[in-house]
Amino acid sequence: MSQRILIIGAGFAGMWTALGAMRLLDRQGKADGTIEVAVIAPQPELHIRPRLYEKHAAQMRAPLSEIFANVGVRFIRGHATSISTLENVVTYADADGVASTISYSKLVLATGSVLHRPDIDGLVYTFNVDQLADAAELEEHIHQLGRLPETKARNTVVVAGGGFTGIETAAEMPHRLRSALGKDADIRVIIVERSSAIGPDLGPGPRPVIEQALSELGVETRLLSPIISVDHEGVTLTCGDRIEASTVVWTTGVRANPITRQIDAVKDSFGRLHVDRNLKVVGHEDVFATGDVACAATDDRGNRTMMSCQHAQNLGRSSGYNVAADLLGVEPIPYSQEKYVTCLDLGPWGAVYTEGWDRQIKLTGAEAKKLKTAINTTWIYPPVADRAAALEAADPLRIVVA
């Protein structure tokens, strides 16, 4: 029986893992089918999750069938339901719920992250921009607001969480609301953040720029009083205040896909699997983890990967190379990403671009927005469906820092 590298997930990390593995097999003269590279995912498409706070969410997808076919990756349509690391077997269900099993020589877990849903009354009344369908549902809801009678609640959006996603979502909302309700509509957009400052995970570096942009966009902030309950007419805060709002967007926190619980290994507080520098799960010879399900060192100074597209792409290139190298007995290339950057979209105001883990500001306003637009519309998309170009783009030493 031929050997098989099985990848669960076709997101940024999963796609690049598949291409990275095929790249090394090709270079080692092993792309002859004796080692199969297979991907299990619900659809052969990449959902561009970093863009789901924007309009036209349903279009934020890129097809992968042609790329996979051209480089020799087998795509299996299905949803992984269980993993046996003792038998090296994955069980998955197809679109009709019919279960099948598939064995692997090496497994790469690239199942990404999911929005954290805390135990709060009325969370069912909230929207989010975590997955493509969710973002499309929010967009349709905003479009339909114009058909409702004008009230404070109709004209108000509450964004729960003032982190990266919350800020980007809120910065877009004034423009999106006015597009739906009219340019003269008396709208309110309010970020509710439990911490004492906006963007707590972004640190103090870019905060003055963020605060200036939100102020000029008309976005309000409520700090130190998180949401305690939600209903169809608004939210109640822990301080007892009430905000009437027909639209509540939940953005607070993500966790590793819960399938990681099936791997008996050390995990961090987000459910991510601890991996070595080659992205092999600690304590498991045949299992690798990458993207948002991997807790990986980026350097020798104690920094760890973030749940971000930036890290997922580079982790995928590395996991692809290293899982194939492990199977072939080739020397691995340890994952390393010394440079860390952020580019935060601030809607019509512009953006802010920082470098380093201390987030030193390098670009702001229109100049940073130009970079953010390039990242969102070009850099994070799959390579062209040409075998040579796709494999070359999967070079593990090609670190993309955006």
C-alpha positions as CSV (number, residue, x, y, z in Angstrom):
1,M,0.0,0.0,0.0
2,S,1.3,3.5,-0.8
3,Q,2.0,5.9,1.9
4,R,-0.3,8.8,2.7
5,I,0.1,12.3,4.1
6,L,-3.4,13.3,5.3
7,I,-4.3,16.9,5.9
8,I,-7.5,17.9,7.7
9,G,-8.6,21.4,6.6
10,A,-8.3,23.5,3.5
11,G,-7.8,26.9,5.1
12,F,-4.6,28.9,4.7
13,A,-2.5,26.4,6.7
14,G,-4.1,23.4,5.1
15,M,-3.7,24.6,1.6
16,W,-0.1,25.6,2.0
17,T,0.6,22.3,3.8
18,A,-0.6,20.4,0.8
19,L,1.4,22.5,-1.7
20,G,4.5,22.4,0.6
21,A,4.4,18.6,0.8
22,M,4.0,18.2,-2.9
23,R,6.8,20.6,-3.5
24,L,9.3,18.5,-1.5
25,L,8.0,15.2,-3.0
26,D,8.5,16.7,-6.5
27,R,12.0,17.8,-5.7
28,Q,12.9,14.4,-4.3
29,G,11.5,12.6,-7.4
30,K,8.6,11.1,-5.3
31,A,5.6,12.8,-7.0
32,D,4.8,9.6,-8.8
33,G,1.8,8.6,-6.6
34,T,3.7,6.3,-4.3
35,I,3.1,8.9,-1.6
36,E,-0.3,10.4,-1.7
37,V,-1.1,13.9,-0.4
38,A,-4.8,14.1,0.5
39,V,-6.9,16.9,2.0
40,I,-10.2,16.4,3.8
41,A,-12.5,19.5,3.9
42,P,-16.1,20.3,3.4
43,Q,-15.4,22.3,0.1
44,P,-12.4,22.6,-2.2
45,E,-12.2,26.3,-1.6
46,L,-10.3,28.8,0.6
47,H,-12.5,31.1,2.6
48,I,-10.8,34.4,3.0
49,R,-11.6,34.9,6.7
50,P,-9.5,38.0,7.2
51,R,-11.9,39.9,4.9
52,L,-15.2,38.8,6.4
53,Y,-15.7,42.2,8.2
54,E,-16.0,43.7,4.7
55,K,-19.1,43.9,2.4
56,H,-19.8,41.1,-0.1
57,A,-18.8,38.4,2.3
58,A,-20.3,35.6,0.2
59,Q,-17.7,36.4,-2.5
60,M,-14.7,35.9,-0.1
61,R,-13.7,32.5,-1.3
62,A,-11.2,31.1,-3.7
63,P,-11.4,27.8,-5.6
64,L,-8.8,25.2,-4.9
65,S,-9.9,22.3,-7.2
66,E,-7.7,23.3,-10.1
67,I,-4.6,24.0,-8.0
68,F,-4.9,20.7,-6.2
69,A,-5.5,18.7,-9.4
70,N,-2.5,20.4,-11.2
71,V,-0.1,19.6,-8.4
72,G,-1.4,16.1,-7.7
73,V,-3.2,16.7,-4.4
74,R,-6.2,14.4,-3.8
75,F,-9.2,16.3,-2.4
76,I,-11.8,14.4,-0.2
77,R,-15.0,16.2,0.4
78,G,-16.1,15.6,4.0
79,H,-16.0,16.7,7.6
80,A,-13.5,14.9,9.9
81,T,-15.3,13.7,13.0
82,S,-12.8,11.5,14.9
83,I,-9.1,10.7,14.9
84,S,-7.4,7.5,16.2
85,T,-3.7,8.1,16.7
86,L,-3.3,4.5,17.9
87,E,-4.6,3.1,14.6
88,N,-3.6,6.1,12.3
89,V,-7.2,6.4,11.1
90,V,-9.5,9.4,10.6
91,T,-13.3,9.1,10.4
92,Y,-15.1,11.6,8.3
93,A,-18.7,12.3,7.2
94,D,-19.7,13.3,3.7
95,A,-22.4,15.9,2.8
96,D,-25.1,13.3,3.4
97,G,-23.7,12.3,6.8
98,V,-22.4,9.0,5.6
99,A,-19.3,8.0,7.6
100,S,-16.0,6.7,6.1
101,T,-12.6,6.0,7.4
102,I,-9.2,6.7,5.9
103,S,-5.7,5.7,7.1
104,Y,-2.6,7.8,7.2
105,S,1.1,7.5,7.4
106,K,1.4,11.1,8.6
107,L,-1.4,13.4,9.7
108,V,-1.4,17.2,9.6
109,L,-4.1,18.9,11.7
110,A,-5.0,22.2,10.0
111,T,-8.6,22.6,11.1
112,G,-8.2,26.3,12.1
113,S,-10.1,28.2,14.8
114,V,-13.7,28.9,15.8
115,L,-15.3,31.8,17.5
116,H,-15.5,31.5,21.3
117,R,-19.1,31.5,22.5
118,P,-19.3,32.2,26.2
119,D,-22.2,31.3,28.4
120,I,-24.2,34.5,28.1
121,D,-28.0,34.8,27.9
122,G,-29.3,35.6,24.5
123,L,-26.1,35.0,22.5
124,V,-28.4,33.5,19.8
125,Y,-29.5,37.1,19.0
126,T,-25.9,38.1,18.0
127,F,-24.2,38.0,14.6
128,N,-20.5,37.4,13.9
129,V,-18.0,37.5,11.1
130,D,-16.1,34.3,12.0
131,Q,-17.2,32.1,9.1
132,L,-18.3,33.0,5.5
133,A,-22.0,32.0,6.1
134,D,-22.1,34.0,9.3
135,A,-20.7,37.1,7.7
136,A,-23.1,36.8,4.8
137,E,-26.0,36.5,7.3
138,L,-24.9,39.8,8.9
139,E,-24.7,41.5,5.6
140,E,-28.2,40.5,4.6
141,H,-29.5,41.6,8.0
142,I,-27.9,45.1,7.6
143,H,-29.4,45.3,4.1
144,Q,-32.8,44.5,5.5
145,L,-32.6,47.2,8.2
146,G,-33.8,49.8,5.8
147,R,-37.2,48.1,5.6
148,L,-37.7,48.6,9.3
149,P,-39.3,51.7,11.0
150,E,-36.7,54.2,12.1
151,T,-35.8,53.7,15.8
152,K,-32.7,54.1,17.9
153,A,-32.3,50.3,18.0
154,R,-32.5,50.0,14.2
155,N,-29.8,52.6,13.8
156,T,-27.4,51.2,16.4
157,V,-24.8,48.5,16.0
158,V,-23.0,47.1,19.1
159,V,-19.7,45.3,18.5
160,A,-18.9,43.0,21.4
161,G,-15.1,43.0,21.7
162,G,-12.5,45.7,21.0
163,G,-9.8,43.4,19.7
164,F,-8.4,43.1,16.1
165,T,-11.6,41.8,14.6
166,G,-13.9,44.0,16.7
167,I,-12.0,47.2,15.7
168,E,-12.0,46.3,11.9
169,T,-15.7,45.4,12.0
170,A,-16.7,48.6,13.9
171,A,-14.6,50.8,11.6
172,E,-16.6,49.5,8.6
173,M,-20.0,49.8,10.2
174,P,-20.8,53.6,9.9
175,H,-20.3,53.4,6.1
176,R,-22.2,50.1,5.8
177,L,-25.1,51.4,7.9
178,R,-25.4,54.6,5.9
179,S,-25.4,52.6,2.7
180,A,-28.4,50.7,4.1
181,L,-30.2,53.5,5.9
182,G,-29.3,56.6,3.9
183,K,-26.4,59.0,4.2
184,D,-28.3,61.2,6.7
185,A,-29.3,58.5,9.1
186,D,-28.6,59.1,12.7
187,I,-26.5,56.1,13.4
188,R,-24.5,54.8,16.4
189,V,-21.7,52.2,16.4
190,I,-20.5,51.2,19.8
191,I,-17.6,48.9,20.8
192,V,-18.1,47.2,24.2
193,E,-14.7,46.1,25.5
194,R,-14.2,44.5,28.9
195,S,-10.7,45.8,29.3
196,S,-9.6,49.3,30.3
197,A,-8.4,50.2,26.8
198,I,-9.3,49.5,23.2
199,G,-7.2,46.9,21.4
200,P,-5.8,45.3,24.6
201,D,-3.9,42.6,22.7
202,L,-2.4,45.2,20.3
203,G,-0.7,47.0,23.1
204,P,-0.1,50.8,23.6
205,G,1.9,51.4,20.4
206,P,-0.9,51.8,17.8
207,R,-3.6,52.7,20.3
208,P,-3.5,56.5,19.8
209,V,-4.0,56.0,16.0
210,I,-6.8,53.5,16.6
211,E,-8.6,55.9,19.0
212,Q,-8.2,58.8,16.6
213,A,-9.6,56.8,13.7
214,L,-12.6,55.5,15.7
215,S,-13.4,59.0,17.0
216,E,-13.3,60.5,13.5
217,L,-15.4,57.7,12.2
218,G,-18.0,58.4,15.0
219,V,-17.4,55.0,16.7
220,E,-18.0,55.1,20.4
221,T,-16.3,52.8,23.0
222,R,-17.6,51.5,26.3
223,L,-14.8,50.1,28.5
224,L,-14.7,48.0,31.7
225,S,-18.3,46.9,31.5
226,P,-18.8,43.8,29.3
227,I,-22.1,42.5,28.0
228,I,-24.0,40.4,30.5
229,S,-27.0,39.6,28.3
230,V,-28.4,40.1,24.8
231,D,-31.9,40.1,23.5
232,H,-33.5,41.0,20.1
233,E,-33.7,44.7,21.1
234,G,-30.2,45.3,22.6
235,V,-27.7,44.4,25.3
236,T,-27.3,44.9,29.0
237,L,-23.9,45.6,30.5
238,T,-22.5,44.4,33.8
239,C,-22.8,48.0,35.1
240,G,-26.5,47.8,34.5
241,D,-26.6,50.1,31.5
242,R,-28.8,49.2,28.6
243,I,-28.0,49.8,24.9
244,E,-30.9,49.5,22.5
245,A,-29.6,47.8,19.3
246,S,-31.1,45.7,16.6
247,T,-27.6,44.5,15.5
248,V,-25.0,43.0,17.9
249,V,-21.9,41.6,16.4
250,W,-19.9,39.2,18.6
251,T,-16.1,39.2,18.0
252,T,-14.6,38.3,21.3
253,G,-12.0,35.6,21.1
254,V,-11.3,32.4,19.2
255,R,-10.3,28.9,20.2
256,A,-8.7,26.1,18.3
257,N,-11.1,23.7,16.5
258,P,-12.3,21.3,19.2
259,I,-11.1,18.3,17.2
260,T,-7.8,19.0,18.9
261,R,-9.3,17.4,22.1
262,Q,-9.0,14.1,20.4
263,I,-5.2,14.3,20.4
264,D,-3.8,13.2,23.7
265,A,-1.1,15.9,24.0
266,V,-0.2,19.2,25.8
267,K,-2.4,22.1,24.7
268,D,-2.4,25.8,25.6
269,S,-5.4,27.8,27.0
270,F,-6.8,28.2,23.5
271,G,-6.8,24.4,22.8
272,R,-3.8,24.6,20.5
273,L,-1.4,21.7,20.4
274,H,2.1,22.2,21.5
275,V,4.5,21.4,18.6
276,D,8.3,21.2,18.2
277,R,10.2,23.5,15.9
278,N,9.4,21.1,13.0
279,L,5.7,21.4,13.9
280,K,5.3,17.8,15.0
281,V,2.9,17.4,17.9
282,V,4.9,16.8,21.1
283,G,4.6,13.1,22.0
284,H,3.2,12.0,18.6
285,E,5.5,10.6,15.9
286,D,3.0,10.7,13.1
287,V,1.0,13.8,13.9
288,F,1.8,17.4,12.9
289,A,-0.3,20.6,13.7
290,T,-0.3,23.8,11.9
291,G,-2.1,27.2,11.6
292,D,-4.5,28.1,14.4
293,V,-4.4,24.7,16.0
294,A,-0.6,24.9,16.6
295,C,1.1,26.6,19.5
296,A,4.5,27.1,17.9
297,A,7.6,29.1,18.8
298,T,8.3,31.8,16.2
299,D,11.9,32.5,17.4
300,D,14.3,31.8,20.3
301,R,13.0,34.7,22.4
302,G,9.8,33.1,23.7
303,N,7.3,34.5,21.1
304,R,4.6,32.1,20.0
305,T,2.4,32.1,16.9
306,M,-0.8,34.1,16.9
307,M,-4.1,32.9,15.4
308,S,-3.7,34.9,12.3
309,C,-3.5,34.5,8.5
310,Q,0.0,35.8,8.6
311,H,1.3,32.9,10.8
312,A,-1.0,30.3,9.2
313,Q,0.4,30.8,5.7
314,N,4.0,30.4,6.9
315,L,3.2,27.6,9.3
316,G,1.5,25.7,6.4
317,R,4.6,26.0,4.2
318,S,6.7,24.7,7.0
319,S,4.4,21.9,8.0
320,G,4.1,20.7,4.4
321,Y,7.8,20.5,3.9
322,N,8.5,18.9,7.3
323,V,5.8,16.3,7.2
324,A,7.0,15.1,3.7
325,A,10.6,15.3,5.0
326,D,9.7,13.2,8.0
327,L,8.3,10.5,5.7
328,L,11.2,10.6,3.3
329,G,13.9,10.8,5.9
330,V,15.0,14.2,4.6
331,E,16.5,16.8,6.9
332,P,13.6,19.1,8.1
333,I,13.7,22.9,8.0
334,P,12.6,24.2,11.5
335,Y,9.8,26.8,11.4
336,S,11.0,30.3,12.2
337,Q,9.4,33.7,11.7
338,E,11.5,36.3,13.2
339,K,9.6,39.3,11.9
340,Y,6.1,40.0,13.1
341,V,3.8,42.7,11.7
342,T,0.2,43.9,12.0
343,C,-1.9,45.8,9.5
344,L,-5.2,46.9,11.1
345,D,-7.9,48.1,8.8
346,L,-9.6,51.3,10.1
347,G,-12.4,51.5,7.4
348,P,-12.7,54.7,5.4
349,W,-10.2,56.4,7.7
350,G,-7.3,54.2,6.5
351,A,-5.2,51.7,8.4
352,V,-2.3,51.4,10.8
353,Y,0.7,49.2,10.0
354,T,3.2,48.2,12.8
355,E,6.3,46.0,13.0
356,G,7.7,43.9,15.8
357,W,6.0,42.3,18.8
358,D,6.1,45.8,20.4
359,R,4.1,47.0,17.4
360,Q,6.1,50.1,16.4
361,I,4.0,52.2,14.0
362,K,5.5,52.4,10.5
363,L,2.5,53.6,8.3
364,T,-0.9,55.2,9.1
365,G,-3.9,56.5,7.2
366,A,-4.1,56.2,3.4
367,E,-0.6,54.9,3.1
368,A,-1.3,52.0,5.4
369,K,-4.6,51.4,3.8
370,K,-2.9,50.9,0.4
371,L,-0.8,48.2,2.0
372,K,-3.8,46.6,3.7
373,T,-5.7,46.5,0.4
374,A,-2.8,44.8,-1.3
375,I,-2.7,42.2,1.6
376,N,-6.4,41.6,1.5
377,T,-6.9,41.4,-2.3
378,T,-3.7,39.8,-3.5
379,W,-1.1,38.6,-0.9
380,I,-3.4,36.2,1.0
381,Y,-5.0,34.6,-2.0
382,P,-3.9,31.2,-3.4
383,P,-1.2,31.1,-6.1
384,V,-2.2,30.7,-9.7
385,A,-3.3,27.2,-10.8
386,D,0.0,26.5,-12.5
387,R,2.0,23.5,-11.1
388,A,5.4,25.1,-11.2
389,A,4.3,28.4,-9.8
390,A,2.2,26.9,-7.1
391,L,5.0,24.6,-5.9
392,E,7.5,27.4,-6.0
393,A,5.2,29.6,-3.9
394,A,5.2,26.9,-1.2
395,D,8.9,27.3,-0.4
396,P,9.2,27.0,3.4
397,L,11.9,29.7,3.4
398,R,9.5,32.1,1.7
399,I,8.2,34.0,4.7
400,V,5.3,36.3,4.1
401,V,5.0,38.9,6.8
402,A,1.5,40.2,6.3
